[in-house]
Amino acid sequence: MKQKKSFSEFLGDIVHNNTFLKVLSVFLALFAWIYILYIVDPVNTKDFDKVEVSMSFEGSVPDRNGFMYLLTDTNLTVNISVSGSRTELMNVSRSDIKATLNMDRVITEGTYEIEVNVNVDNDDITVVDVYPKTFTIQFAEVATRTLDLKLNAAGSLPAGYAVDSTFISPARITISGPKNTVNAINEAYLTVSLENVKSDLSGQYEISLVDSNGNNVDRKYLTMSVTRAEMLLNIIYRKNLTPVVSLTNSSGGDESSYISVELNVDSIIATGEEKDLAKLDKYAIGTIDSALVGRDTTISFPIPPIEGTTFDTESVTATVKFLQPTDTVTIPFTVEQMSCINIPTGKSVIINTRELDITLRSQVQDIDYFSTENLQCLIDLSQANTNGTYPVYVVMASRDAAKPFGIVGTYSADVTIQ
């Protein structure tokens, strides 16, 4: 029969049992941890650095009052310390902390110390410290303006070149920002260099804002509908030309000493290629035949075309002016006083016209000087008229002591060439 162990023997067996000792050690350690956690050190702190501050401006008091904040860097952060039990602190993360700015006091323009409000999504956690506690923020009234975009040309185009037209898109710009800054803007423009430009210019250009003194306006707090704009400059070449109308007399003589031709314009503007116009200073637009005109005759001349060139007018009006008193005399030339020129080689001629009465015009004091003795009547056989006759013109028989004159009208003679 097995003898029953005493209590002391039983207790000794337990104490010397390894399994029992291991279990007891774990139990005692757990008891100690619970004791320290909940009795010895029940309250602790935890720090969170660089917590972002939410600036919910839309719908805030200053926003409803028509203000804006002047704060270049809105990436605001604070350092926050919180306290609570060890267990609660273990469960608190950065996402549970909300830092915001209280802008309820902002009812007028000015600079304010805006307090940072911190909330933790755990009622058992207390905010111990916030740094910084406030942020200095300026608030200003908001204004909006719309301005025309202009061209600011830097430098000058080469001689003869000009800006014919300017196209800017968009043509206007809308600017919002602090009222004082917006109201200080005098002009919005695009700066374009015109140095050595000889053809159309296009591209995107930065928009500049300047005040009335030409100084750049600080754009830090401004909102612009666009910051760059498209521009097209149509560049053309222009040159002032002096129109010239020549005076001649197809029937003979030179009346330029007492007849002038006055034009209704001193110059015409030609627009085209530089290579076509560079060598032109005077531009011949026509000829007046004094044999066919009388005193104060006015003739309109269309501008002769140049390919690829346009003119600022379609025509020029010329007026014949007699500078001296003139008179006319009719001089009869018989066939014996007529001569043929430009006779075809190997041919002979017979002048069939027996007499021509030719009217001569000259200054009053010289009119009696002219006669068949000092004049020659020439028949030009180089080209026949449409009716088969040949043109006649009169020249001085000698250049010595020649006097200015002109023949009035045109004349022809019947000649047989054989």
C-alpha positions as CSV (number, residue, x, y, z in Angstrom):
1,M,0.0,0.0,0.0
2,K,1.4,3.4,-1.2
3,Q,2.0,5.9,1.6
4,K,0.2,9.3,1.2
5,K,2.6,12.4,0.9
6,S,2.5,15.2,3.4
7,F,1.6,18.8,2.3
8,S,5.2,19.9,2.8
9,E,6.4,17.1,0.6
10,F,3.8,18.0,-2.0
11,L,4.8,21.7,-1.9
12,G,8.5,20.7,-2.3
13,D,7.7,18.6,-5.4
14,I,6.0,21.6,-7.0
15,V,8.8,24.0,-6.2
16,H,11.3,21.7,-7.7
17,N,9.2,21.1,-10.8
18,N,10.7,23.0,-13.9
19,T,7.4,23.4,-15.7
20,F,5.8,25.0,-12.7
21,L,8.7,27.4,-12.3
22,K,8.4,28.5,-15.9
23,V,4.7,29.2,-15.6
24,L,5.3,31.1,-12.4
25,S,8.0,33.3,-14.0
26,V,5.7,34.3,-16.9
27,F,2.9,35.1,-14.5
28,L,5.1,37.2,-12.2
29,A,6.5,39.1,-15.3
30,L,3.0,39.8,-16.5
31,F,1.9,41.0,-13.1
32,A,4.9,43.3,-12.9
33,W,4.2,44.7,-16.4
34,I,0.5,45.4,-15.6
35,Y,1.5,46.9,-12.3
36,I,4.0,49.3,-13.9
37,L,1.7,50.2,-16.8
38,Y,-1.4,50.9,-14.9
39,I,-0.2,51.8,-11.4
40,V,3.4,53.0,-11.3
41,D,3.3,55.2,-14.6
42,P,-0.3,55.7,-15.7
43,V,0.3,59.0,-17.7
44,N,2.9,59.5,-20.6
45,T,3.5,62.0,-23.4
46,K,4.2,61.6,-27.1
47,D,5.6,64.1,-29.6
48,F,4.6,64.6,-33.3
49,D,6.9,66.8,-35.4
50,K,5.9,68.8,-38.5
51,V,2.2,68.1,-38.4
52,E,0.6,69.8,-41.4
53,V,-1.8,72.7,-40.6
54,S,-4.9,72.6,-42.7
55,M,-5.9,76.1,-44.0
56,S,-9.5,75.8,-45.0
57,F,-9.9,79.2,-46.4
58,E,-12.9,78.7,-48.7
59,G,-16.1,79.6,-46.9
60,S,-14.2,81.1,-43.9
61,V,-15.0,84.5,-42.4
62,P,-12.3,86.4,-44.4
63,D,-13.4,84.6,-47.5
64,R,-17.0,85.6,-47.0
65,N,-15.8,89.2,-46.4
66,G,-14.0,89.3,-49.8
67,F,-10.5,89.0,-48.5
68,M,-7.5,86.9,-49.5
69,Y,-4.5,85.9,-47.4
70,L,-1.0,87.0,-48.4
71,L,1.1,84.0,-47.5
72,T,3.6,82.8,-50.0
73,D,4.2,79.4,-48.4
74,T,1.0,77.7,-47.4
75,N,2.8,74.5,-46.4
76,L,2.4,75.3,-42.6
77,T,3.6,72.7,-40.0
78,V,3.6,72.6,-36.2
79,N,5.2,70.4,-33.5
80,I,2.6,68.9,-31.2
81,S,3.0,67.1,-27.8
82,V,0.1,65.0,-26.4
83,S,-0.4,63.1,-23.1
84,G,-2.4,60.1,-22.0
85,S,-2.2,56.6,-20.8
86,R,0.4,54.4,-22.3
87,T,-2.2,52.2,-23.9
88,E,-4.0,55.2,-25.5
89,L,-0.8,56.7,-26.7
90,M,0.2,53.5,-28.4
91,N,-3.0,53.7,-30.4
92,V,-2.6,57.4,-31.4
93,S,-1.1,58.1,-34.9
94,R,-0.4,61.3,-36.9
95,S,-3.6,60.8,-38.9
96,D,-5.6,61.2,-35.6
97,I,-4.3,64.7,-35.1
98,K,-6.0,67.7,-36.9
99,A,-4.3,71.1,-36.8
100,T,-6.3,74.0,-38.3
101,L,-6.2,77.8,-38.3
102,N,-8.9,79.8,-36.6
103,M,-9.7,82.8,-38.8
104,D,-13.0,83.9,-37.3
105,R,-11.5,87.2,-36.0
106,V,-10.6,88.4,-39.5
107,I,-13.3,90.9,-40.4
108,T,-11.2,93.8,-41.7
109,E,-8.0,94.1,-43.8
110,G,-4.8,93.8,-41.8
111,T,-2.2,91.5,-40.3
112,Y,-3.3,89.0,-37.7
113,E,-1.8,86.4,-35.4
114,I,-3.9,83.4,-36.3
115,E,-4.1,80.8,-33.6
116,V,-3.5,77.1,-34.3
117,N,-6.3,74.8,-33.2
118,V,-5.4,71.1,-32.5
119,N,-8.0,68.3,-32.2
120,V,-7.2,64.6,-31.5
121,D,-9.7,61.9,-32.5
122,N,-9.4,60.4,-29.0
123,D,-11.1,62.0,-25.9
124,D,-8.5,60.3,-23.6
125,I,-5.6,62.2,-25.2
126,T,-4.8,65.7,-24.1
127,V,-2.8,68.3,-26.2
128,V,0.1,69.4,-24.0
129,D,1.9,71.8,-26.3
130,V,1.8,73.3,-29.8
131,Y,4.7,75.1,-31.5
132,P,4.3,77.6,-33.0
133,K,1.0,78.5,-31.4
134,T,0.2,81.2,-34.0
135,F,1.1,82.2,-37.6
136,T,1.4,85.8,-38.8
137,I,-0.9,86.2,-41.8
138,Q,-1.8,89.4,-43.7
139,F,-5.3,89.7,-45.2
140,A,-6.2,92.1,-48.0
141,E,-9.4,93.0,-50.0
142,V,-9.6,91.2,-53.4
143,A,-10.0,93.1,-56.6
144,T,-10.4,92.0,-60.3
145,R,-9.6,93.9,-63.5
146,T,-9.6,93.1,-67.2
147,L,-6.9,94.8,-69.3
148,D,-6.1,95.0,-73.0
149,L,-2.9,93.3,-73.9
150,K,-0.5,95.7,-75.7
151,L,2.7,95.4,-77.7
152,N,5.9,96.8,-76.3
153,A,8.4,96.9,-79.2
154,A,12.1,96.7,-78.1
155,G,14.4,98.2,-80.7
156,S,13.6,99.3,-84.2
157,L,12.9,97.6,-87.4
158,P,15.5,98.1,-90.2
159,A,15.0,101.2,-92.4
160,G,12.0,100.9,-94.6
161,Y,10.3,98.2,-92.6
162,A,7.1,98.7,-90.5
163,V,4.6,96.8,-88.5
164,D,1.5,96.7,-90.7
165,S,-0.8,94.8,-88.3
166,T,-0.7,93.2,-84.8
167,F,-2.7,90.2,-83.7
168,I,-2.7,89.2,-80.0
169,S,-4.5,86.2,-78.6
170,P,-6.1,86.5,-76.1
171,A,-6.6,90.2,-76.7
172,R,-7.5,90.8,-73.0
173,I,-6.3,89.4,-69.6
174,T,-8.2,89.2,-66.3
175,I,-6.1,89.8,-63.1
176,S,-7.2,89.1,-59.5
177,G,-5.4,89.8,-56.3
178,P,-4.9,92.3,-53.5
179,K,-6.8,95.5,-54.3
180,N,-3.9,97.8,-53.9
181,T,-1.7,95.7,-56.2
182,V,-4.3,95.2,-58.8
183,N,-5.2,98.9,-58.9
184,A,-1.5,99.8,-59.3
185,I,-1.3,98.0,-62.7
186,N,-1.2,100.5,-65.5
187,E,-0.5,98.2,-68.5
188,A,-0.3,94.6,-69.5
189,Y,2.0,94.0,-72.5
190,L,4.1,91.6,-74.5
191,T,7.7,92.6,-75.2
192,V,9.1,91.8,-78.7
193,S,12.5,92.6,-80.1
194,L,12.3,94.1,-83.6
195,E,16.0,94.3,-84.2
196,N,16.9,93.0,-87.7
197,V,13.4,91.7,-88.3
198,K,12.4,91.7,-92.0
199,S,9.6,89.2,-92.0
200,D,6.4,88.3,-90.1
201,L,7.0,87.5,-86.5
202,S,5.0,85.1,-84.4
203,G,5.2,83.1,-81.2
204,Q,4.3,82.9,-77.5
205,Y,5.5,85.8,-75.3
206,E,5.5,86.4,-71.5
207,I,3.0,89.0,-70.2
208,S,4.5,91.9,-68.3
209,L,2.6,94.0,-65.8
210,V,3.8,97.6,-65.0
211,D,2.6,100.5,-63.0
212,S,2.3,104.1,-64.1
213,N,6.0,104.7,-63.7
214,G,6.9,101.7,-65.8
215,N,8.1,99.6,-62.9
216,N,7.2,95.9,-62.8
217,V,4.3,95.0,-60.5
218,D,4.9,92.3,-57.9
219,R,2.9,89.3,-59.2
220,K,3.4,87.1,-56.1
221,Y,-0.2,87.2,-55.0
222,L,-1.8,87.8,-58.4
223,T,-3.9,85.4,-60.3
224,M,-3.8,85.9,-64.1
225,S,-6.2,84.3,-66.6
226,V,-3.0,83.6,-68.7
227,T,0.7,84.3,-68.2
228,R,1.7,84.0,-71.9
229,A,-0.1,85.1,-75.1
230,E,0.2,84.4,-78.8
231,M,1.3,87.3,-81.0
232,L,1.6,87.8,-84.8
233,L,3.2,90.8,-86.3
234,N,2.8,91.4,-90.0
235,I,6.0,93.1,-91.1
236,I,6.1,94.9,-94.5
237,Y,8.6,96.9,-96.5
238,R,7.5,100.4,-97.5
239,K,9.2,103.2,-99.5
240,N,8.2,106.7,-100.5
241,L,8.7,107.2,-104.2
242,T,8.6,110.5,-106.1
243,P,6.1,110.2,-109.0
244,V,7.4,111.6,-112.2
245,V,5.3,112.7,-115.2
246,S,7.4,113.6,-118.2
247,L,6.6,116.4,-120.7
248,T,7.3,115.8,-124.4
249,N,6.0,117.0,-127.7
250,S,5.5,114.3,-130.3
251,S,5.3,116.8,-133.1
252,G,8.5,118.6,-132.3
253,G,10.0,121.2,-130.0
254,D,10.6,121.4,-126.3
255,E,8.2,123.5,-124.1
256,S,9.7,122.5,-120.7
257,S,11.0,126.1,-120.1
258,Y,7.5,127.6,-119.9
259,I,5.3,124.6,-119.2
260,S,5.3,122.8,-115.9
261,V,3.5,119.6,-114.8
262,E,2.1,119.8,-111.2
263,L,1.0,116.6,-109.5
264,N,-1.6,116.3,-106.7
265,V,0.9,114.4,-104.5
266,D,4.6,114.8,-103.8
267,S,5.1,111.1,-103.1
268,I,3.4,107.7,-103.2
269,I,4.0,104.9,-100.8
270,A,5.0,101.5,-102.3
271,T,4.7,98.3,-100.3
272,G,6.4,95.2,-101.5
273,E,9.7,93.4,-101.6
274,E,12.8,95.3,-100.6
275,K,14.7,93.9,-103.6
276,D,12.1,95.3,-106.0
277,L,12.0,98.8,-104.4
278,A,15.5,99.4,-103.0
279,K,16.9,101.0,-106.2
280,L,13.8,103.1,-106.9
281,D,13.6,106.7,-105.7
282,K,11.6,108.2,-108.6
283,Y,8.8,106.3,-110.3
284,A,7.8,107.2,-113.9
285,I,4.0,107.0,-114.1
286,G,3.4,108.6,-117.5
287,T,4.1,111.2,-120.2
288,I,2.2,114.3,-121.2
289,D,2.3,115.2,-124.9
290,S,2.1,119.0,-125.0
291,A,1.1,118.7,-128.6
292,L,-2.2,117.4,-127.5
293,V,-3.0,119.6,-124.5
294,G,-4.0,123.1,-123.8
295,R,-3.6,125.5,-120.9
296,D,-4.4,124.1,-117.4
297,T,-5.2,120.6,-118.7
298,T,-5.7,118.0,-116.0
299,I,-4.9,114.3,-116.7
300,S,-5.2,111.3,-114.4
301,F,-2.5,108.6,-114.6
302,P,-3.1,105.1,-113.2
303,I,0.0,103.9,-111.2
304,P,1.9,101.4,-113.3
305,P,2.0,98.0,-111.6
306,I,5.0,96.3,-110.1
307,E,4.5,92.6,-109.4
308,G,4.1,91.9,-105.7
309,T,3.9,95.6,-104.9
310,T,0.9,97.7,-103.8
311,F,0.6,101.5,-103.7
312,D,-1.3,103.8,-101.3
313,T,-3.2,105.3,-104.3
314,E,-4.5,104.0,-107.5
315,S,-3.7,107.1,-109.6
316,V,-1.9,110.5,-109.7
317,T,-3.5,113.6,-111.2
318,A,-1.2,115.8,-113.3
319,T,-2.1,119.4,-114.2
320,V,-0.3,121.3,-117.1
321,K,0.6,124.8,-116.1
322,F,1.8,127.5,-118.5
323,L,4.4,129.6,-116.7
324,Q,4.7,132.3,-119.3
325,P,2.3,133.9,-121.7
326,T,2.3,132.1,-125.1
327,D,1.0,132.6,-128.5
328,T,0.6,130.5,-131.7
329,V,1.4,131.0,-135.3
330,T,0.6,128.8,-138.3
331,I,3.5,128.1,-140.6
332,P,2.8,126.7,-144.2
333,F,5.3,124.1,-145.3
334,T,5.4,123.3,-149.0
335,V,6.5,119.9,-150.4
336,E,9.8,121.4,-151.3
337,Q,10.4,122.3,-147.6
338,M,9.6,118.8,-146.4
339,S,12.2,116.1,-145.9
340,C,12.0,112.3,-145.3
341,I,14.0,110.5,-142.7
342,N,14.5,106.8,-142.0
343,I,14.1,105.9,-145.7
344,P,14.3,102.1,-146.1
345,T,17.6,101.0,-147.6
346,G,17.5,100.9,-151.4
347,K,14.2,102.7,-151.7
348,S,13.1,106.0,-153.1
349,V,10.2,108.1,-152.0
350,I,7.6,110.5,-153.5
351,I,6.0,113.0,-151.1
352,N,2.4,113.2,-152.3
353,T,1.3,115.9,-149.7
354,R,2.0,119.2,-151.4
355,E,1.5,121.5,-148.4
356,L,1.1,121.4,-144.6
357,D,-0.1,124.2,-142.4
358,I,1.5,123.5,-139.0
359,T,0.6,125.5,-135.8
360,L,3.6,126.4,-133.6
361,R,3.4,127.7,-130.0
362,S,6.0,129.7,-128.2
363,Q,6.4,132.5,-125.7
364,V,4.8,135.8,-126.8
365,Q,8.1,137.6,-127.2
366,D,9.5,134.8,-129.4
367,I,6.6,133.9,-131.6
368,D,7.7,136.1,-134.5
369,Y,11.1,134.4,-134.7
370,F,9.8,131.2,-136.2
371,S,9.4,130.7,-140.0
372,T,10.2,128.1,-142.7
373,E,13.7,129.6,-142.8
374,N,14.8,128.4,-139.4
375,L,12.5,125.3,-139.1
376,Q,12.6,121.9,-140.8
377,C,9.6,119.8,-141.5
378,L,10.5,116.1,-141.3
379,I,8.5,113.0,-142.3
380,D,9.4,109.9,-140.4
381,L,9.2,106.8,-142.5
382,S,10.1,104.3,-139.7
383,Q,6.5,103.4,-139.1
384,A,3.3,104.2,-140.9
385,N,0.2,105.5,-139.2
386,T,-2.9,103.3,-139.2
387,N,-4.3,105.1,-142.3
388,G,-1.0,104.6,-144.3
389,T,0.3,108.1,-143.8
390,Y,3.5,108.9,-141.9
391,P,4.0,111.2,-138.9
392,V,5.5,114.7,-139.3
393,Y,7.5,116.6,-136.8
394,V,9.3,120.0,-136.8
395,V,12.8,120.8,-135.6
396,M,15.0,123.9,-135.6
397,A,17.1,124.1,-138.7
398,S,20.1,125.1,-136.6
399,R,20.7,124.8,-132.9
400,D,22.4,128.2,-132.8
401,A,20.1,130.8,-131.3
402,A,17.4,128.2,-130.9
403,K,14.3,129.3,-129.1
404,P,11.8,127.1,-127.1
405,F,8.7,126.1,-129.0
406,G,6.2,123.3,-129.4
407,I,3.9,122.2,-132.2
408,V,0.2,122.1,-131.5
409,G,-1.5,119.0,-132.7
410,T,-0.3,116.1,-134.8
411,Y,0.4,116.0,-138.5
412,S,1.0,113.4,-141.2
413,A,2.0,113.3,-144.8
414,D,1.2,110.9,-147.7
415,V,4.4,109.3,-149.0
416,T,4.9,106.7,-151.7
417,I,7.9,104.4,-151.1
418,Q,9.2,102.6,-154.2
